[in-house]
Amino acid sequence: MIKFINLVIGGTIGTIARYFLSGFIYRIFGTSFPYGTLVVNLTGCFIIGFLVSISENKFLLNPNARLLLMIGFCGAFTTFSTLILETNNLIKGGETLRAFMNVFVSVAVGFIVFRIGVLLGEVI
């Protein structure tokens, strides 16, 4: 039960943080470019990288804290950070080609299926 509570707490805080940070950035820089999303994604990558380092190298995070911060918070803050973490794990495991395929497929194919969804929504 504590696992689910950690996910809910982390996810709630991550969602709220994403909303406020991206809104703040958009108010400063405008909406001519997705600055808010870019800042959120890059911030999320930094946070999850930092959390991986202190949990794997320094053992400063127990499994419940990892669940709350890495899966709950970062997962709700941005799934892009999880994509980067999983790609890093592939590289660490010697799977460099699979790592680059993960990025390419996630971005390129993700955009293609997004467009298919948009087109289907326009037809219906």
C-alpha positions, 0 to 999 in steps of 0.5 A, spaced: 500 500 500 505 504 501 508 503 494 501 506 491 501 512 496 508 514 494 506 514 486 500 518 488 504 523 492 509 523 487 505 523 481 500 529 484 506 533 485 510 532 479 503 534 475 502 540 479 510 542 478 509 541 470 503 545 470 506 551 474 513 551 471 511 550 464 506 556 465 511 560 468 516 559 462 510 561 457 508 567 461 516 569 460 518 567 453 511 567 450 508 561 446 511 562 439 515 556 441 514 550 446 519 553 451 515 551 457 515 543 455 522 544 453 524 547 460 520 541 463 523 536 459 530 538 460 529 539 467 526 532 468 532 529 465 536 533 470 532 531 476 532 523 474 539 523 472 541 526 479 536 521 482 539 515 479 546 518 481 545 519 488 541 512 488 545 508 484 552 511 486 551 513 493 545 509 495 542 515 498 535 513 496 531 507 498 526 503 494 520 507 496 524 514 495 525 512 488 518 510 487 516 517 489 521 521 486 523 517 480 517 514 478 511 518 481 514 525 480 518 524 474 513 520 471 508 525 472 512 531 471 515 528 464 515 522 461 521 524 456 525 523 462 524 516 463 525 515 455 532 518 457 533 514 463 531 507 459 535 509 453 541 511 458 540 504 461 540 501 454 547 504 453 550 502 459 548 495 458 552 495 451 546 496 447 547 502 443 544 501 437 537 499 441 538 506 445 538 510 438 532 506 436 529 507 442 529 515 441 528 515 434 522 510 434 519 514 440 520 521 437 519 519 429 514 514 430 510 517 436 509 523 431 507 519 426 501 516 430 500 522 433 498 525 426 494 519 424 490 520 431 489 527 429 487 525 422 482 520 424 479 525 429 478 530 423 474 524 419 470 522 425 
